[in-house]
Amino acid sequence: MKTIIEPFRIKTTEPIKIISRKEREKALEKAHENVFLLDAEDCCIDLLTDSGTGAMSTRQWAAMMLGDESYAGSRSWKHFESTVQSITGIRHVLPTHQGRAAEAILTQTLIKKGDVIPNNSHFDTTRANIEYVGGIAENLLCEQGLDTADQSPFKGNMDIEKLEQCIAGYGRERIPFAMITVTNNSGGGQPVSMANIRAVKEVLDRHAIPLIIDACRFAENAYFIHEREKGYAGKSLLEISREMFSLADGATMSCKKDGLANIGGFLICNNDEWAEKFKNLLIIREGFPTYGGLAGRDLEAISVGLMEALEYDYQVYRQATVRYLSQKLVDMGVPIVRPAGGHAVFLDARKMLPDLPVLHYPGIGVINALYLEGGVRGVELGSVMFGRFDDQGREHPAPLELVRLAFPRRVYTQSHFDYLGEIIEEVWKNRGKIPGYRITYQSPFLRHFTCHFEKLAS
Ligand code: F0G
């Protein structure tokens, strides 16, 4: 088989600078050992997130020039609405400035204190939005999803048994809706099968509980269904997406992922009553319902981007980049989540540093070592992001200590990934020297963004 090449040429470049190790040490110290607090310019390969960091196509830039900036009923809104409807088949479309704004409107409208929201795995902002209004966010991921070495094709699936138990345990009245996140970002970007979404919907239907899809990476999920699920090889990614959304009553979306845009999101639903309530809050928080916090040009860029994300060749290339790096790491013996997920490579920091106590945050150790070694910035998806405090204020670790290297869309080339492989190899060889960390400052919600760390003596 021939090399899978980037299905695009580069027309505009953005310089990156590589600062010295000494400068990186200084920068990290100034950032209180938290890579979120670094200047982006000091990170030569920035894999903090795949969110809003992608490169737009010539078609998107051209569409931006067509942006209609009218306050109400703009042409760009019509384009956006019809694109979202054609992909999802869902009637009411509310644009938001990003995914968490859609989550905030959903949760603040539908959740009462003490309500429970099941999901395969809640992303941090979803969980924070639920907890902010007094709800309980339950993760019901299948067992395979918790085993980083398991090679099952759909490790993002929800455990149907656990869903039944959750409904029986809390009672249907406490569950205003359930969610399913495609792909499962928190658990390694693993896909959810169509069969699983259908099974979840069947259980929920029996109890008259609506299903909301967290659709940030719906196109990547559709690609995995196409490749791995029986009966879908002959369908287009658009057809697969339509089928996924046909099983949902609504969805939240961050267009910063599979919208291939730098900003944007939406909230969609079929329920007229919900739509009315969402709209009222949208107007207060985001803007008039035909722009929702976005410029007309953003609506245009997203409309084109959503369709580009569903192009098969684009997904083939994207997944080839993830596999390229994963295979290098597997060959080196670095423990990673397998099979490779859709938008990132996830290192298993607990397995990399088995002697470090989990509450000394092995993920932060690996993240900081990657930065110091080569200016690579990743993000911890472990106990700092997902740990919990109980009523007595005791800290409980997350089930997994992962380090996510998320791939911005259409940004880095093969030589960047080769360099990345070299940096990870160096960190892996010197893993015995990686220290643990403790937190010296934290905020009550989403602490990972702003907390300060201190290195522990080894
Ligand atoms: N849901 C999922 C599954 C996400 O991954 C994100 C964002 C959101 C919701 C919220 O969307 O950022 O537009 O408000 N994830 C980014 C990440 C931030 O790095 O994984 P947003």
Residues whose N, C-alpha, C, O or C-beta is under 5 A from the ligand:
A	BS01	F0G	L48 T49 D50 S51 Q98 G99 R100 A101 F123 T125 T181 T183 N185 D214 C216 S254 K256 G264
